[in-house]
Amino acid sequence: MRVDYKKTIVKIRTELGLSQQGLADLLDVTFQTVNRWENGHFEPTKIAKAKLEQLMKDKDIAPITEEK
């Protein structure tokens, strides 16, 4: 199972009531980085993925996975 980061990041922001800037601040990345993730232009780095996974674990948010 592969995480669909584009959809998962939107889900995290929605469930936590965060703007793209708010999530960027939480993850210590730029607004543009979060925007590019959500638009599917880039995928998070290994470090960002680890931060996202920890955030999801802490907030009990399940990732969205890609279908084959």
The first five atom37 places (N, CA, C, CB, O) and aatype in JSON, in Angstrom:
{
  "aatype": [12, 1, 19, 3, 18, 11, 11, 16, 9, 19, 11, 9, 1, 16, 6, 10, 7, 10, 15, 5, 5, 7, 10, 0, 3, 10, 10, 3, 19, 16, 13, 5, 16, 19, 2, 1, 17, 6, 2, 7, 8, 13, 6, 14, 16, 11, 9, 0, 11, 0, 11, 10, 6, 5, 10, 12, 11, 3, 11, 3, 9, 0, 14, 9, 16, 6, 6, 11],
  "atom_mask": [
    [1, 1, 1, 1, 1],
    [1, 1, 1, 1, 1],
    [1, 1, 1, 1, 1],
    [1, 1, 1, 1, 1],
    [1, 1, 1, 1, 1],
    [1, 1, 1, 1, 1],
    [1, 1, 1, 1, 1],
    [1, 1, 1, 1, 1],
    [1, 1, 1, 1, 1],
    [1, 1, 1, 1, 1],
    [1, 1, 1, 1, 1],
    [1, 1, 1, 1, 1],
    [1, 1, 1, 1, 1],
    [1, 1, 1, 1, 1],
    [1, 1, 1, 1, 1],
    [1, 1, 1, 1, 1],
    [1, 1, 1, 0, 1],
    [1, 1, 1, 1, 1],
    [1, 1, 1, 1, 1],
    [1, 1, 1, 1, 1],
    [1, 1, 1, 1, 1],
    [1, 1, 1, 0, 1],
    [1, 1, 1, 1, 1],
    [1, 1, 1, 1, 1],
    [1, 1, 1, 1, 1],
    [1, 1, 1, 1, 1],
    [1, 1, 1, 1, 1],
    [1, 1, 1, 1, 1],
    [1, 1, 1, 1, 1],
    [1, 1, 1, 1, 1],
    [1, 1, 1, 1, 1],
    [1, 1, 1, 1, 1],
    [1, 1, 1, 1, 1],
    [1, 1, 1, 1, 1],
    [1, 1, 1, 1, 1],
    [1, 1, 1, 1, 1],
    [1, 1, 1, 1, 1],
    [1, 1, 1, 1, 1],
    [1, 1, 1, 1, 1],
    [1, 1, 1, 0, 1],
    [1, 1, 1, 1, 1],
    [1, 1, 1, 1, 1],
    [1, 1, 1, 1, 1],
    [1, 1, 1, 1, 1],
    [1, 1, 1, 1, 1],
    [1, 1, 1, 1, 1],
    [1, 1, 1, 1, 1],
    [1, 1, 1, 1, 1],
    [1, 1, 1, 1, 1],
    [1, 1, 1, 1, 1],
    [1, 1, 1, 1, 1],
    [1, 1, 1, 1, 1],
    [1, 1, 1, 1, 1],
    [1, 1, 1, 1, 1],
    [1, 1, 1, 1, 1],
    [1, 1, 1, 1, 1],
    [1, 1, 1, 1, 1],
    [1, 1, 1, 1, 1],
    [1, 1, 1, 1, 1],
    [1, 1, 1, 1, 1],
    [1, 1, 1, 1, 1],
    [1, 1, 1, 1, 1],
    [1, 1, 1, 1, 1],
    [1, 1, 1, 1, 1],
    [1, 1, 1, 1, 1],
    [1, 1, 1, 1, 1],
    [1, 1, 1, 1, 1],
    [1, 1, 1, 1, 1]
  ],
  "atom_positions": [
    [[0.84, -1.19, 0.0], [0.0, 0.0, 0.0], [0.88, 1.25, 0.0], [-0.95, 0.0, 1.22], [1.8, 1.37, 0.81]],
    [[0.6, 2.15, -0.88], [1.35, 3.39, -1.01], [0.45, 4.55, -0.6], [1.87, 3.59, -2.47], [-0.7, 4.64, -1.02]],
    [[1.0, 5.43, 0.22], [0.24, 6.59, 0.69], [0.08, 7.59, -0.44], [0.93, 7.26, 1.92], [1.04, 7.9, -1.15]],
    [[-1.13, 8.08, -0.62], [-1.41, 9.16, -1.57], [-1.22, 10.46, -0.79], [-2.89, 9.04, -2.19], [-2.15, 10.95, -0.15]],
    [[-0.01, 11.02, -0.87], [0.31, 12.2, -0.06], [-0.51, 13.42, -0.48], [1.79, 12.52, -0.18], [-0.86, 14.25, 0.37]],
    [[-0.82, 13.53, -1.73], [-1.63, 14.65, -2.21], [-2.96, 14.71, -1.46], [-1.88, 14.53, -3.74], [-3.34, 15.76, -0.94]],
    [[-3.66, 13.59, -1.4], [-4.96, 13.54, -0.71], [-4.8, 13.51, 0.8], [-5.74, 12.32, -1.16], [-5.61, 14.11, 1.52]],
    [[-3.78, 12.84, 1.29], [-3.58, 12.73, 2.74], [-3.27, 14.08, 3.36], [-2.44, 11.75, 3.04], [-3.76, 14.38, 4.45]],
    [[-2.48, 14.9, 2.69], [-2.14, 16.22, 3.23], [-3.37, 17.1, 3.31], [-1.06, 16.89, 2.38], [-3.54, 17.84, 4.28]],
    [[-4.21, 17.05, 2.31], [-5.47, 17.81, 2.36], [-6.33, 17.31, 3.53], [-6.26, 17.68, 1.01], [-6.92, 18.11, 4.25]],
    [[-6.39, 15.99, 3.71], [-7.17, 15.41, 4.81], [-6.63, 15.87, 6.16], [-7.14, 13.87, 4.73], [-7.4, 16.25, 7.04]],
    [[-5.32, 15.85, 6.33], [-4.72, 16.3, 7.59], [-5.09, 17.75, 7.86], [-3.19, 16.13, 7.55], [-5.52, 18.09, 8.96]],
    [[-4.91, 18.59, 6.87], [-5.23, 20.02, 7.05], [-6.69, 20.23, 7.41], [-4.89, 20.81, 5.78], [-7.01, 21.01, 8.3]],
    [[-7.57, 19.52, 6.71], [-9.01, 19.66, 6.95], [-9.37, 19.22, 8.36], [-9.8, 18.86, 5.92], [-10.09, 19.92, 9.07]],
    [[-8.89, 18.06, 8.76], [-9.23, 17.53, 10.08], [-8.65, 18.38, 11.21], [-8.75, 16.1, 10.21], [-9.24, 18.46, 12.29]],
    [[-7.51, 19.02, 10.97], [-6.9, 19.85, 12.0], [-7.29, 21.32, 11.88], [-5.4, 19.72, 11.94], [-6.92, 22.14, 12.72]],
    [[-8.03, 21.65, 10.83], [-8.47, 23.04, 10.64], [-7.32, 23.98, 10.34], [0.0, 0.0, 0.0], [-7.3, 25.12, 10.8]],
    [[-6.35, 23.49, 9.57], [-5.17, 24.29, 9.26], [-5.19, 24.79, 7.82], [-3.92, 23.48, 9.5], [-5.74, 24.15, 6.93]],
    [[-4.59, 25.94, 7.62], [-4.34, 26.45, 6.27], [-3.06, 25.78, 5.77], [-4.22, 28.02, 6.25], [-2.38, 25.08, 6.52]],
    [[-2.74, 25.98, 4.51], [-1.48, 25.46, 4.0], [-0.31, 26.07, 4.78], [-1.33, 25.76, 2.48], [0.65, 25.38, 5.09]],
    [[-0.4, 27.35, 5.09], [0.66, 28.01, 5.86], [0.75, 27.42, 7.27], [0.41, 29.53, 5.94], [1.85, 27.24, 7.8]],
    [[-0.4, 27.13, 7.87], [-0.41, 26.54, 9.2], [0.27, 25.19, 9.24], [0.0, 0.0, 0.0], [1.05, 24.9, 10.15]],
    [[-0.02, 24.35, 8.25], [0.63, 23.04, 8.19], [2.12, 23.21, 7.89], [-0.04, 22.16, 7.11], [2.95, 22.5, 8.45]],
    [[2.44, 24.15, 7.02], [3.85, 24.41, 6.7], [4.62, 24.8, 7.97], [3.97, 25.53, 5.63], [5.73, 24.32, 8.2]],
    [[4.03, 25.66, 8.77], [4.68, 26.09, 10.01], [4.88, 24.9, 10.95], [3.85, 27.18, 10.71], [5.93, 24.76, 11.58]],
    [[3.87, 24.04, 11.04], [3.92, 22.87, 11.91], [5.02, 21.9, 11.48], [2.58, 22.17, 11.91], [5.67, 21.27, 12.32]],
    [[5.22, 21.77, 10.17], [6.2, 20.83, 9.64], [7.56, 21.46, 9.37], [5.68, 20.21, 8.37], [8.51, 20.78, 8.96]],
    [[7.66, 22.77, 9.6], [8.9, 23.51, 9.36], [9.32, 23.46, 7.89], [10.02, 22.97, 10.24], [10.48, 23.24, 7.56]],
    [[8.32, 23.67, 7.01], [8.57, 23.81, 5.57], [7.88, 25.09, 5.11], [8.05, 22.55, 4.77], [7.23, 25.76, 5.91]],
    [[8.03, 25.43, 3.85], [7.4, 26.65, 3.34], [5.96, 26.38, 2.87], [8.23, 27.24, 2.19], [5.57, 25.24, 2.62]],
    [[5.21, 27.45, 2.76], [3.86, 27.38, 2.19], [3.92, 26.76, 0.79], [3.21, 28.79, 2.14], [3.11, 25.91, 0.44]],
    [[4.9, 27.21, -0.01], [5.03, 26.72, -1.38], [5.23, 25.22, -1.41], [6.18, 27.43, -2.1], [4.73, 24.54, -2.31]],
    [[5.96, 24.69, -0.45], [6.2, 23.25, -0.39], [4.89, 22.5, -0.18], [7.2, 22.91, 0.73], [4.6, 21.54, -0.89]],
    [[4.1, 22.93, 0.8], [2.8, 22.28, 1.06], [1.9, 22.41, -0.17], [2.11, 22.9, 2.31], [1.22, 21.46, -0.54]],
    [[1.9, 23.56, -0.78], [1.1, 23.79, -1.97], [1.5, 22.84, -3.1], [1.23, 25.25, -2.43], [0.64, 22.3, -3.79]],
    [[2.79, 22.65, -3.29], [3.27, 21.74, -4.34], [2.91, 20.3, -4.04], [4.79, 21.87, -4.51], [2.61, 19.53, -4.95]],
    [[2.94, 19.92, -2.76], [2.52, 18.56, -2.38], [1.06, 18.35, -2.72], [2.76, 18.31, -0.88], [0.69, 17.34, -3.32]],
    [[0.23, 19.33, -2.34], [-1.21, 19.19, -2.56], [-1.58, 19.21, -4.04], [-1.96, 20.3, -1.84], [-2.57, 18.6, -4.44]],
    [[-0.79, 19.9, -4.83], [-1.07, 19.96, -6.26], [-0.44, 18.8, -7.02], [-0.58, 21.27, -6.83], [-0.59, 18.69, -8.24]],
    [[0.26, 17.94, -6.3], [0.85, 16.76, -6.91], [2.11, 17.02, -7.71], [0.0, 0.0, 0.0], [2.54, 16.16, -8.48]],
    [[2.71, 18.2, -7.54], [3.93, 18.52, -8.27], [5.16, 17.84, -7.65], [4.14, 20.03, -8.31], [6.11, 17.48, -8.35]],
    [[5.12, 17.67, -6.34], [6.22, 17.03, -5.62], [5.66, 16.14, -4.53], [7.18, 18.08, -5.02], [4.51, 16.3, -4.12]],
    [[6.48, 15.2, -4.06], [6.14, 14.37, -2.91], [7.02, 14.82, -1.75], [6.32, 12.83, -3.22], [8.13, 15.29, -1.97]],
    [[6.54, 14.67, -0.52], [7.36, 15.06, 0.62], [8.68, 14.29, 0.66], [6.58, 14.84, 1.92], [8.77, 13.16, 0.18]],
    [[9.7, 14.92, 1.23], [10.98, 14.26, 1.44], [10.82, 13.2, 2.53], [12.09, 15.3, 1.83], [9.78, 13.13, 3.18]],
    [[11.85, 12.39, 2.73], [11.8, 11.37, 3.78], [11.59, 12.01, 5.14], [13.09, 10.53, 3.78], [10.83, 11.49, 5.96]],
    [[12.25, 13.13, 5.39], [12.11, 13.82, 6.68], [10.68, 14.34, 6.84], [13.12, 14.99, 6.79], [10.09, 14.19, 7.91]],
    [[10.13, 14.94, 5.79], [8.77, 15.47, 5.85], [7.76, 14.33, 6.01], [8.44, 16.29, 4.59], [6.78, 14.47, 6.74]],
    [[8.0, 13.21, 5.34], [7.11, 12.05, 5.47], [7.1, 11.55, 6.91], [7.53, 10.91, 4.52], [6.05, 11.21, 7.45]],
    [[8.27, 11.52, 7.54], [8.36, 11.08, 8.94], [7.58, 12.03, 9.84], [9.84, 10.99, 9.39], [6.9, 11.59, 10.77]],
    [[7.69, 13.33, 9.59], [6.94, 14.32, 10.38], [5.44, 14.16, 10.17], [7.39, 15.75, 10.02], [4.66, 14.25, 11.12]],
    [[5.04, 13.94, 8.93], [3.62, 13.73, 8.62], [3.09, 12.47, 9.29], [3.41, 13.64, 7.11], [2.0, 12.47, 9.85]],
    [[3.87, 11.39, 9.24], [3.46, 10.14, 9.87], [3.31, 10.31, 11.38], [4.46, 9.03, 9.57], [2.36, 9.78, 11.97]],
    [[4.23, 11.04, 12.0], [4.14, 11.26, 13.44], [2.92, 12.12, 13.78], [5.42, 11.94, 13.96], [2.23, 11.86, 14.76]],
    [[2.66, 13.13, 12.96], [1.49, 13.99, 13.17], [0.2, 13.18, 13.05], [1.48, 15.15, 12.15], [-0.71, 13.34, 13.87]],
    [[0.12, 12.3, 12.04], [-1.06, 11.46, 11.87], [-1.23, 10.52, 13.05], [-0.97, 10.67, 10.56], [-2.34, 10.29, 13.51]],
    [[-0.12, 9.97, 13.53], [-0.18, 9.07, 14.68], [-0.66, 9.82, 15.91], [1.2, 8.44, 14.94], [-1.54, 9.34, 16.63]],
    [[-0.1, 11.0, 16.16], [-0.47, 11.8, 17.33], [-1.94, 12.23, 17.31], [0.42, 13.03, 17.41], [-2.59, 12.29, 18.35]],
    [[-2.44, 12.53, 16.11], [-3.81, 13.04, 15.97], [-4.8, 11.97, 15.53], [-3.83, 14.19, 14.97], [-5.97, 12.27, 15.28]],
    [[-4.34, 10.73, 15.43], [-5.18, 9.59, 15.05], [-5.88, 9.83, 13.7], [-6.24, 9.32, 16.14], [-7.1, 9.71, 13.57]],
    [[-5.07, 10.18, 12.71], [-5.56, 10.41, 11.35], [-4.98, 9.32, 10.46], [-5.16, 11.85, 10.83], [-3.76, 9.14, 10.4]],
    [[-5.85, 8.6, 9.76], [-5.39, 7.53, 8.87], [-5.01, 8.11, 7.52], [-6.48, 6.43, 8.7], [-5.71, 8.98, 7.0]],
    [[-3.91, 7.63, 6.93], [-3.53, 8.1, 5.6], [-4.48, 7.56, 4.54], [-2.1, 7.68, 5.27], [-5.16, 6.56, 4.74]],
    [[-4.51, 8.24, 3.41], [-5.27, 7.78, 2.25], [-4.28, 7.05, 1.37], [-5.99, 8.97, 1.47], [-3.21, 7.57, 1.07]],
    [[-4.62, 5.83, 0.96], [-3.71, 5.06, 0.14], [-4.16, 5.03, -1.31], [-3.59, 3.64, 0.69], [-5.34, 5.19, -1.63]],
    [[-3.19, 4.82, -2.17], [-3.47, 4.76, -3.62], [-4.01, 3.39, -3.95], [-2.19, 5.07, -4.46], [-3.59, 2.38, -3.39]],
    [[-4.96, 3.36, -4.87], [-5.5, 2.09, -5.34], [-4.7, 1.64, -6.54], [-7.0, 2.22, -5.71], [-4.21, 2.46, -7.32]],
    [[-4.56, 0.33, -6.68], [-3.81, -0.21, -7.83], [-4.73, -0.49, -8.98], [-3.07, -1.48, -7.46], [-4.29, -0.94, -10.03]]
  ]
}
